[in-house]
Amino acid sequence: MSDLIPSDNTDGNADKYMVPALERGLRLLQEFGRGNATLGAPELARRLQLPRATVFRMLNTLEAMGFLQRADGANDYRLGLSVLRLGFEFLSSLDLTELGQPVIARLCEEIRFPCNIVVRDGRSIVYVAKVTPPTPLTSSVRVGTRLPAHATALGRVLLGDLSLPELRALYPEEHLEAHSPRTPGTVLELFDLVEADRERGHVFSEGFYESSICTIAAPVRDHSGRVIAALGTTVPAPHVEEGRAQALIDGVRAAAAELSGLLNYRPQTATLLSITSRRAGGGHV
């Protein structure tokens, strides 16, 4: 029995309970993305440093299960519908998206700009809900889109709970990758921005990630007070008039507060939990 049930679930023992074949299959799927929509066995074998025969068997198995499909009858593969189904099942299982979709739908109807909910996955933000007004304007951003957290206004919101040591652990490099002239160049610059955003309670950014758009975002918190999502709107213009900007900020903050309330966020209780956490060693340094 001791070989089946781990007695110690520490990180040092984690690899002991990994299933190598499953890990290789999942790593293979992760090689596909927007920049690598189709890949063949030779390229995958090179990337994964595995024998081509092993990769061929993995491809056949994943194709049979619908996670991969042939690309136009060629020898290359693309992601299959089973991946999409898993993604939708994941999103539909989240209280965040189920409760948040009507909230951003009402906000979108009120302000007539695209509204989004995003979460953080490591160093990236991922769009999990989106509502767009019926206008001829189109956006390349859709549910599932990933963008760099440090270079986006929504990402700054999602980094709001991290201390400086935690940010440095997430971004150990000396210089951060630049995506626009306004991208912070170092972790300390990013931390200063995030701290100012946190104290303000929202982000209002003109041309931070793209010069032609403005983004307004606010944090969504759960019962513990943690930032679990960012709710925001994107204005397809380089600037927003001052009076209009304040109305948009108020609308976004109210929507984020409404969704936080639906997720059982109570500011007074969350403040006590935050103080306790910081005293235990999770505070800023």
Secondary structure, 3 states (H helix, E strand, C coil): CCCCCCCCCCHHHHHHHCCHHHHHHHHHHHCCECCECCECHHHHHHHHCCCHHHHHHHHHHHHHCCCEEECCCCCCEEECHHHHHHHHHHHHHCHHHHHHHHHHHHHHHHHCCCEEEEEEECCEEEEEEEECCCCCCCCCCCCCCEEEHHHCHHHHHHCCCCCHHHHHHHCCCCCCCCCCCCCCCCHHHHHHHHHHHHHHCCEEEECCCCCCCEEEEEEEECCCCCEEEEEEEEECCCCCCHHHHHHHHHHHHHHHHHHHHHCCCCHHHHHHHHHHHHHHHHCCC
